[in-house]
Amino acid sequence: MFVVFSLIAILFFAFAQYWALAIAPPEKWMGDVYRILFVHVPAAWNALLMLSVSFVASILYLIKRKPFYDRLAASSSEVGVVLTGLTLMLGSIWGKPTWGVWWTWDPRLTTTAILFLLYMGYQILRRLIDDAEQRAKISAALGTMIFLNVPIVYFSVKWWRTLHQLQSSPQTVAPEMVLPLRLNAFAILGLALIFLWMRMRIARLESQKEEQ
């Protein structure tokens, strides 16, 4: 079942990329460089989704103390970190021809970079604590606190003056560009779920090894 789902997800991702690169028309002002946004934006959406899963799992662990929730929190945050890093990288590649610089201390970029570093620190901390129960407790508490930066990232374009555009929606995106954006959102979600399942399985095996 997992193999079938993985194959479908990979093929769907390839189809979404084909649509974004070959079928979607050039943007009026940015030309073809805007096509990177078809991955950049969905990657950001799914990064925040994975970090939200980690937040909920952290709270559930603090309430129920079940190792499953610790593994889910750690695994989903790891996928979220990868997607956040991808978001930052693609944003920089898009920013060079559009803004003329690879990086600027824009509120959205800065808060996203801080988010990335916070969750990287979360992952590093987990590896520094040998005791499984203590690691789970500290990680759950930390995972709950650092999630507070997620709404700051989301609302940063509304709270401060920024070069970054507002959140994309069908009302702010040309109709012919909405479909490839949605296709890529679901395609990246499918890949994220695959990586989450794989990471959860590895975490379970690691947990079993620690108990021996």
N, C-alpha and C positions, 0 to 999 in steps of 0.2 A: 504493500500500500504506500509506504514511504517512497519507494523508488518510483512508483507511478506518479505520485504527487510531485516529486522533484523534477521528473522529466517534463510534466505538463507545465510546471512553473518556469523552467528554463526555456522551453519553447515559447511560452507566452511572453516572457521577457524579451526574447529575440524578436518576436512579432511586434511588440510595443516599440522596440528600438527602430525597427524597419519603418514603422508608421511615422515615428518622430523625425527620422532622418530623410526618408524618401517621399513621404506623402504629404506631411504637413507643409504648408507654404512658408516662404521666408517672411520674417517680421518686417514691417514697413520701415522702421528706423534702425534696427540692429542687424537686419539681414539674416544670415544663417547662424551667426554666433549665438543667437538666442536659443538654439536647439539644445544646448547644454542644460537649459532650465528644465527640460522635460525629465531629466534625471535629478538635477539639483533640488528642485522643489519637492518631488515625491520622496526623495531621500530624507529631507528635513521632516516631512510629515511623519514618515515611518520611524525616524529617530525619536521624535517626541512620543510617538505611540509606544515604542519599546520601553522608553524611560518611564512612561506612565504605568506600564505593566509592572516594572520593577518597583515603583513606588507603592502600588497596591499590594504586591507580594510582600514587601517589607512590612507594611502595616499588618497584614495577615499573619506574618511570622511572629510579630510582637504580641499578637493576640492569642494565637493558637500554638505557637512554638513547634510547628511541624517542619522538619527538614526540607520537605518538598517546596515550601514557600521560600526558604532561603536559596535553594537551587534555582528556583524560578526568578527570584530577584537578581541574583548574580548573573544568570545566563542572559536574561532580557536586557540588563544594563550593559552587558558586554556587546550584544548586537547593537544596542543603541549608541554605544561609543563609536563603533565602526561606522555606522551610518552618519553620526555627527561629524566624524573626521572626513568622510566622503563629502558631506555637505560643505564643509569649510574649504576643502580642496577644489571642488567644482566651482564654488562661489568665487574663489581667487582666480581661477582660469577664466571665468566669465568676466570678472571685474577688470582684468588687464585691458582688453580691447574696448570695454564699455566705459569704465571710469578712468582708464589710463594708469592704474596702479594695481599691483597684485594684492595689496592690503591697505586698508584705511581703518582708523579707530572709530568706525561707525558704531552706534549703539547696538544694532542687531548683530554685527560681526563680533564685537567685543563680548557681549553677553553670551553668544554662542561659543566663543573660544573659552570663556570661563566655565561654561557648562561642560565642555569637552574635558578640560583639565580637572574639574571636580570629580567627574566619573572615572577618569583615569586614576586619580588618587584613590577612589573607592576600590578599584580593581587591585591597585598596588597594596593597599592596606589589607585586603583579604589574603593576599599571599604572604604577608608578614606575620599573621596570627596562626599558630599551629593548632591550638585547641579548637575543635569544630564548633562546639556550643558557644564559646566566647566569640569566635569569629562571626557566627551567625547573629548573635545579639548586637554586637558593635556595628556590623554591616547594616543590619536592619534599621538601627537608630540613625546611622549616617545617611543611608539611602533615603530615609524619610525627610531628613533635614535638607539635603542638597537638592532634592526635587523642587524646592521653593524657587530655584533659579529658572525652572521651565516656564512658568507663567511670565516671569520677567523677560525671557527671550521672546515669548509670543507677543507680549504687549509693548515691547521696546519701540516698535515702529510707530506706535500711537502715543507713547508717553514722551518721547524725545524727538528732536529734529534729526532726521536721518536721510541718508542717500538711498537707503534700501526701500524698495517698493512695499506697499501694504500687502496684507495677505491676499493671495490669489483666490478668485472665486469665479463662477460662470458669468457674473455680472462685470468683472474687470478683465476678463480674458476673451479674446476673439473666439467666436463659436467654433471655427475650424481648428483651433488650438486646444479646446477643452477636451476633446476625445483623446488625443495622444497623451495629454497630461493625466487623465484618469486611467488610461491603459497602463501607463508607467507606474502610477500609484499602486494599482493592484499587482502589477508584476513585481515591484520591489517588495511589497508586502508578502507575496508568495515566497520570495527568496529569503526574506527576514524570518518567516516562520520555519523554513527549512533549517536555517542556521540556528534558530532558537531550539528546535527539536534536537539537533545534533549536539548542541552545547549542553542541553539538559541531560542527554544520555551520558555524555562524558562526565558531567558533574555527579551523576548517580553512581557511575563506576568509581570515581574518585572517593565518594563518600563510603562506598562499600570497602574500598581498600583501606581507608582510615580506620574503619571499625574492626579490621582484622588484627 
